[in-house]
Amino acid sequence: MDSRSYLENTVAAIATLSRDEAKRRIMGFRSSIKLDFTDDYLDAISLDRLRHILLAVVLTCKGND
């Protein structure tokens, strides 16, 4: 898959996630980048912000592969 297709597919998949699913993926994310968010913080931010955090970390980790 070329990088443009990867980006488009990743953005589309994350854009459709529910709040609970986005939060679950952030809290369960495993990579060399350590995420340290509290439940209270993730519950307080918007769904768009949750998706943005997840997209940023997914794309950052993909670039480190």
N, C-alpha and C positions, 0 to 999 in steps of 0.2 A: 504494500500500500504506500503510495507516495505521501509526502508530508501534508499536502493540501487536503487530500482525502481523509487522512488521519485527523487533522484539525477539525474539519467539518463534521466528521462522525462523532468525535469526542464532544464538541460543543453541542451538537444535537442531542446526544445521549444525556449529558448533564443538564441541559435546559429542560428536560422533561421529568427530572427527579422531583419527588415530593420532598417536603421539609424533613420528614423522618428518615427517608432514604439518603438524602444528602448529608444529614448529620451522622447517620450510621457509617457512611463511607468515610467521612472525615475522621471520625473517632477510631475507625478500624484501619486507617491507612497505614501501610507498612512499607517503608523504604529507607534510604539513607537519610532522608529529611525527616526529622522528628517533629511531629505536630503536638502542641501542648495547649489545647483549648479546654475550657471547662464547659460542663453542660449548661451552666447558667449563662455563660457568654453566648454559646451557640443558640440557646433558646431565645436570647434577647435580640439577635440580629435578624435582618430580613432574609427571606428565602433567596432573593437575588444575591445577597452578600455570601450566604452559604455556598451557593453554586459557584460564585466567583472564587472563593477560597479553594474549593475542590478543583476547579478548572486550572487554577494557577499551579497548584501542587502537582497535578497530573501532567501538565505540560512541562513543568520544570523537571520532573523526574524522567520524563521521556527524553528530554534533551541530555540527560546525564547517562543514558544507556550506551 
